Amino acid sequence: MGLKVYINGELLEKENAKISVYDHGLLYGDGVFEGIRAYRGKVFRCEAHVNRLYDSAKAIGLEIPLSRQEMIDAIYETLNANDLEDAYIRVVITRGTGTLGLDPNKCHEPQIIIITDTIVLYPKDFYQNGLELVTVPTVRNHPAALSPRIKSLNYLNNILAKIEALQSGVVEAIMLNKDGYVAECTGDNLFIFSEGKLQTPPPHAGILEGITRGVVMDLAREIDIPVEERQLTRFDLYVADECFLTGTAAEIVPVVRIDSRDIGDGQPGKLTRQLRSMFQEETQNAG
Ligand code: PMP
């Protein structure tokens, strides 16, 4: 039996899960989404993800025709229909089928899509030996043009940065914001540990406020590590003792080299490893 995909209240076989080529999600990237994880049958930080989804939708003037609780129920329904305990969940809300023109008012029915699949983690090597990153020329979206706080279906900004990283022979990019400060990676937030403080760019640096980012900040405070949201320059990254990425799919990944410079001693940091093991415990125990 193949995987079932939820579309507008129906569970369809993967092969039959289709939407119109006139959907503005496809034609214009007009829609929002979430990437969520389930561990041991429990959706991790479900409410936080659903809240961010509804905030993203509100910011683009898209009304999701389900209550938040109905959305949570639909996520669990899809997970259970596929008999999945550990899974990656993708919730996509498109503006719906419209005309070839831009007018969103001509799209009448948002499409609600929920895909649950077995998780594809980054290779083990990244976690054990750390990742190398480069800063790329593509600047993170100007918040006044398209706020990075909206998790929209328009990811071209991130994809261009990803292409630049891949062309440089690494798998992730550091994107700077319009003022030249560090923003985030193409699909993950960035942290450094420097001068005894865990530091990460603030939301106004033009980032997606990652849910994993929030969990990691809480975990650090639990072990009395001061946490600071501050504007970071590339210099701050180069001279940091430790660096790591956070994201739903990635969890916590050590970063050991940036723009050909070793970070700290070029090995995954001690705090990074400690936070990673605390995070893993959190995913096994918390919902
Ligand atoms: N930044 C961007 C651009 C992202 O797409 C994501 C999610 N993949 C993140 C950060 C991390 O957010 P979260 O921890 O909520 O997955």
Boltz pocket constraint, residues with backbone or C-beta under 6 A from the ligand:
constraints:
  - pocket:
      binder: B
      contacts: [[A, 35], [A, 158], [A, 184], [A, 185], [A, 186], [A, 187], [A, 188], [A, 189], [A, 207], [A, 208], [A, 209], [A, 210], [A, 211], [A, 212], [A, 213], [A, 246], [A, 247], [A, 248], [A, 249]]
      max_distance: 6.0
